[in-house]
């Protein structure tokens, strides 16, 4: 009762909006789940097809390629932007002009993925990296980067790493700045090397911020879409599609709403399951 008296006015303003948003959210999930069991194409009355759309995801070569590419993106996004962000944060921790380097590294993250995609399409064109390779006598390395599987996927991962490393670095710098000094002073007195100090003291103390950074990277890797659509549109011949891109193409290009809904359900379940497994393991380990 005391809570209602104190926060009653705020609840009157927020509760209606919260109820409406929740209702739309739940309705959308239930409708998507229903459509995933039909052959809905937006033209005629949808027919119930059972688990056919879900079976296609693990049977059709196009969808299998999307699954494989999604796995590659998840692994690469966890390893490179997080690893490089940690490395650069350690290197920049005690240098002069740190603010300048922070701004330089953070600048790509301030751009939208669409802008990042346009920049890297130019860099991977004949007037970009290939032009430089030809000038330095390494023309044998030049290729159609965005038209040659699987190098087109690797090229887009490079663009994603360039865009995402800076924010991870800033988060790690915040974590490094909050670490207690006593363990490092004790390690210095004991004669521990910098590498040993980093491995035995810095990394364990950074574990809470590492959980946050890797959790964010994990979720973002599953929903990567803008960058791929701008750089290759999932081509050539759908060879660089991830599940998010395949879901969009099936739903809004090919109008296979049933198949697109099934892919969205699988993508959502995979994202939640992997995130839950990761957080459960890391939090239990932390405890």
Helices and strands as residue ranges (DSSP letters): H 2-35, H 52-57, H 61-76, I 77-81, H 82-92, H 98-110, H 113-123, H 129-135, G 139-141, H 151-177, H 182-189, H 194-197, I 198-202, H 203-205, H 207-222, H 226-231, H 243-248, I 249-253, H 257-286
